[in-house]
Each structure stands twice: as structure tokens, then as C-alpha cells.
Amino acid sequence: MSKILRGLRGATTAAANTGQAILDATAELLRALQEANGFQPEDVESAIFTSSPDLTAEYPARAARCSAGGTCPSWELRKSPSLTGYRAASASSATSTPPRRNAS
């Protein structure tokens, strides 16, 4: 089956500024993106992770490196304090996904 390179994005919030809360929230976001778009972790070509300035206990990108075996190039960025929500993390990726059935 051929695949199509797509840009995917999503956002979440962590329950607290702890390493485990940040990793859990990011892993949940990545699972939701995977389920909604039908890709496997190895299909991710690259990813950019951002987090609000109040998330300092862990890097959200670490959750992706843990789930994908560290095979995907990823970048970690901090959001501007004036443009973010509270304890916010987001992910944007270039991912190879199966074609949609109703695509024309």
C-alpha cells in the first residue's frame, strides 16, 4: 500500500509540572494522533514539540523518542509566555500515512 506524507498537529495540557505528567500527556496526544490518522510510530519522518514556559520538568519530545525507539528526528521548542495556555504542550509532525478511503 502506498503512503502519503501528511502534516499532523495536536495539543494537550499536562496535569502538573512533573516529568511523569508531561510524558503521560504527550504520550496520550501521540496515541490520539496515531489512532485518528492510522500511522505507526516508525512512519513519523520528523516532529516538532513545543511547550509552555511553565513546563520545565521534562521535554515532551522524550515521550516520542521513548515510544518510537528514538528513530525520529525531533525538535523541542519553548513557546512565548504571552501566546500560550497553562501547562500546554503541542506536537507537529511530517508523517507517512495510508491514503484516506474517501480521498479523491
N, C-alpha and C positions, 0 to 999 in steps of 0.2 A: 504494500500500500504506500502510495506517495504521501509526503507530508508537506505542509505549508508553514513557512516561517511567519509567526504572528507576534505582535507586541501585546503583552498582557500586563495588567496592573491591578493592584488592590491595596487596601489599607486596613489597619486594625488598631486596637489600643491594648496596652498591657495593663494588667490589674494593679501592678506596683512596679517600682523601680528596683526590681531584683533580677538577677541573672535568669533564674528559672521562669519568672513571669514573662520576661521579654522573649526567651526562647520558645515558651509554650504558645504565646500569642502569635509569633511569627510562624511557627510550625503549623498552627491552625489555619492561618492565612494561606500558606503554601498548599496545604491539603485542599482547601476550598477552591483555589485556583486550578489545581490539578483535576479535581472532580468535575468542575464546571467546563473544563476545556479538553479533557481526555488525553493528557500527556503523561509521560513518565519522567522522573527526575533527570534521567540522562538525556532527555530531549531539550533541556534548557541550554541554550547557546551562551547566554550571558545574562547577568542580573545586576540591577542597581537597587540597593536598600537604603532607605532614609529613616531617620528617627528624630524625634523632637529633642530639644536640648535637655529636657528633664529625664531622658532615658540614658543613664550613664553606666549602669551596672553590667551591661553586656552589649555586644554588637548583634543586631538582628541577622546579619548575613551569616553568622555562625550556625544558625538553625538550618539554613540551606546547605551549608557545607557539611553538616552532620547528616542530613537526610540524603544528599546526593553523593556522598562519599568524597566530597571536595573536588569534584571533577569540573565544576563550572566556574569560569572567571566571574568574580563578583566585586562590586564596589560598595563601600559604605560611606554615606554622607550624612551630615547633620543638617537639619532644617533650620531656617531662620526662626528665632523666637517669636517674631511678630506674625508669622504666617502659619503657625501650627496649632494643633489641638493639644490637649493634655495627654501625655504618655502615648503619643502616636508613633506608629511605625508603618512604613509602606514598602511595597516591592514593585518593580517594573522589570520585565524580562523580555528577551527575544527567545521564543520557544517554538520548536517544530511540533506541530500538532496535526492530527489526521484531518482531512478535509471535512467540512460540515456536510451532512447528508442533504440539506436543503440549499446548498450553495449553487449558484448558477454560473 
